[in-house]
Amino acid sequence: MHRFNPPPSWPEPPTAAWRPPLGWEPDPEWPDAPAGWGFWINRHGRKASGPIGAYGAIDAGRLELATAHPSLLLMHS
């Protein structure tokens, strides 16, 4: 399970389980996050990539892998 990790200069999320909804953006008045900040951490408190599509998630490569060419036909038996 990934947990959102706001930078120290941002307000704390309303609950420990809070996740930014799709399309969420931080308040433009909040200061920038430190360079290389990990917006998502795993259950061990280590930097994680985050859920696909979530704010601050590192997912460009995963989304590319998940995209199939329209001519590709997958068959399941």
Secondary structure, 3 states (H helix, E strand, C coil): CCEECCCCCCCCCCCCCCCCCCCCCCCCCCCCCCCCCCCEECCCCCECCCCCCCCCCCCHHHHHHHCCCCCCCCCCC
